Every structure is written in structure tokens, then in C-alpha cells.
Amino acid sequence: MSDQPVVQASADVADDAQLGARTRVWHLAQVREGARLGADCTIGRGAYVGPGVVIGSACKLQNYALVYEPARLGDGVFIGPGAVLTNDEFPRAATPGLRVKGAEDWTAVGVTIGDGASIGARAVCVAPVAIGRWALVAAGAVVTKDVPDHALVVGVPARRIGWVGRAGVPLTRDGDGWVCPASGERYREEDDALELIG
């Protein structure tokens, strides 16, 4: 098996974008100037990666996911179909004088996603927010505030309803801690944060 990236003929990858070993960019996807993708990533059909976006290794952007600059994704991040990571706190097409806005008229703000986190289908992360490591944002959620590591968030606006382990499965209460029913990993909760034990 070759370590070379694979780019489908209908994809649009900028000449100065960096694709890691074995990364695959599928039909009609666009990877813009200066974007950097790690090894073993999958960029699905029609997905968009903005200029200068940084994506770690082993990430998956499902079909039609939109990742706008200056987003930063850790390793092993999953972005579901049709999910959006925004970049404009105060979106307007034109200035108050109705002149079309240019790059000098706004400052891009990004979404940061920690290692192993997952963003569900059609979820929206409204920049600037940070999604913690191994967190899970449910399908259709709208994230307007930072999400802690291992948090399970749902709804509009998104709110935490539980915790998830590294396997992505909701944790169950076990005495004064939490346990993952899939892996058996144990976690401790302290000050509204979760920590893997051992």
C-alpha cells in the first residue's frame, strides 16, 4: 500500500495545501490554500477545508462538512455529514454603508477541537468555541459555549447531559465515579470535569 495521498479527479486541492500520508480527498471536496492535514485523514464528498485550517492525523470529515478557517482539529477528530464550524462572530455580507465586505472588514475566529472528539451530523459549532478531547456533540446540536473533555452535549443551544469515554459510549455511574460499558475504563468527576483514572 502506497503512503501517497489520494485525491479524486473532481476534488480541488490547492497547490500549497499539505496532505499527510495515506490521506484521501474524495469527489467534489475542496482543500484551500495553506491547509495542513495529517496522515490517514478522510475528506468526504463535497467537504470544505478553509485556508490555513490545521487538521491532525486520523481525522474524518464526512460528506459536505464545512470547516472554515482558522479551525484547528486534533488527532482522531470526527466531523459528521453536513456539520459546520463557523468563523464569523458578527456575520454581515456588507458594511453599514452597504459596501461588500472584504477581508479587511472582519476578523476570522475559529473553532478548536481536541483529540478524539466527535461532531454529529448537521451540528453547528459557532466560533469561537473549543470542543474538549473525546467530547461528543450530538447530531443537530448548536454549540455556542466551550465543551469540556468527555462531555456529551445535545440541543439548541447545546448543553451537557452526560459524559462519554474514549470509545464514544455514554458512561454509567459507578459508585462515586464513572465507567465505560464498552471498554471498562474508569473516570473520576471533579469540579464539573472528567478525568481518566490510571
Phi, psi and omega in degrees: 000131181284147175273357182291143173296156178242124180236119178295152186300328182274356177283157180238104181243122181300148182301326183262007172289147180249124179246126180288171181304136174065010176289141182239131178242116189268182188309134173064008176285155177231129175240115189276179185303135174073001177293146180231119180244137180284191181285153170061032176269154173235122178250110189287172181307128175071007179288156182232131176237116186287169180302132176073003177297141178245124180236129181289192180275157175060034178264156179226119172255115181286174184307133174063020171290143182238114183242100184271148179295147005258055182301150176228121180244133177285194178282147173068026181275139177247126175243116186288169182302131176071008178288153183229131170250109187280176180212012183228114181292326185231073188290130174211142176281333185225161175287171177303335177273009179066028169273136180303129181291141174245183182303328182286350184267359180204161178243120179291136174239148189244170172256135177245131182234127182282166181310137171076359183285156179230136177246120185289168181305135177059016172288155177234127175253113186270112183293149000267122173224157175241130176256124185288167179301136175062013177289162178227117176261121184292156177305135176078359180289155174239110185268119180241354179225158180303146181246126181291162173310139174067006181285144170254115183240144181219161167094181181229108352288159184296141176221151182283130176242358180176196181232152175232150176270184182294339178281353179087003183266138177303137180281154176245147180292137178218097184065235179263012179229199181228150179225146177271120181292341180273318186252341185082357179298145182248146183227153177242136178256130178210130179053047177060032176223155183244142181223134176292135179268127177085000000 
